[in-house]
Amino acid sequence: MSTTLPDRATISVTVTACLAAVLEVDANSISETQLFKEDLNADSLHLVEFSYEIERIFSEMTGDFTVDDDDLAELKTVGDTIDYVYAALRK
């Protein structure tokens, strides 16, 4: 049985909704260009929780998905994360 991978738009909506839930903000207030720390006031605990939720959600969708800790440190914007998830799912 093959799994259909989510397209970039689906990943964008999912990542944004997940981040909004973690930060307790309206998803409509989040854009791809926003920096996690500077624009969204996310601290390291928020980012760890966000990473965990992204792993959980995309694992449910695709069967297995993890965010490497080193990669997490390199993700600075919402768009970076969307692009990372999109690319990682296609490896």
Long-range contacts (C-beta under 8 A, 24 or more apart in sequence): 3-61, 3-62, 3-63, 5-62, 5-89, 5-90, 6-58, 6-61, 6-62, 6-89, 8-82, 8-86, 11-82, 11-85, 11-86, 11-89, 12-82, 14-57, 14-58, 15-54, 15-78, 15-81, 15-82, 15-85, 16-78, 18-50, 18-53, 18-54, 18-57, 19-50, 19-78, 19-81, 21-53, 22-46, 22-49, 22-50, 22-53, 30-78, 31-78, 32-77, 32-78, 32-79, 32-82, 33-77, 33-78, 33-79, 34-77, 34-78, 35-76, 35-77, 36-75, 36-76, 36-77, 36-78, 40-78, 47-72, 54-81, 54-85, 58-85, 58-89, 62-89, 65-89
